[in-house]
Amino acid sequence: MASPLRDGEAWHLVQACSAVKSKDDEWGNLVVVDSPLLSGKKLTPDEEKYIVDNYNKDSYGIESEAFLAESYLTDGQIIQAIEGKCYFPE
């Protein structure tokens, strides 16, 4: 079981960048990214229970995806997703 303390905060950055479609969009929203890297991956029953017990229902998808990213993706894959979804001015 993944530790509840490993909650995918880096993936939340990918979700935030995915919610911003233009320079005029406001920051602060998160969206499910639906990364192909997470396709077919599933939470354990304990992880599902942790999410249900600790988050609002409207956050289940976002939190579930973040848990999956933390459990199944390498640091390099998460960094690539950040670089692919986030704009960093030079």
Buried (B, 14 or more C-beta within 10 A) or exposed (E): EBEEEEBBEBBBBBBBBBBBEEEEEEEEEBBBBEBEBBEEBEBEEEBBEBBEEEBEEEEBBBBBBBBBBBBBBEEEBBEBBBEEBEEEEE
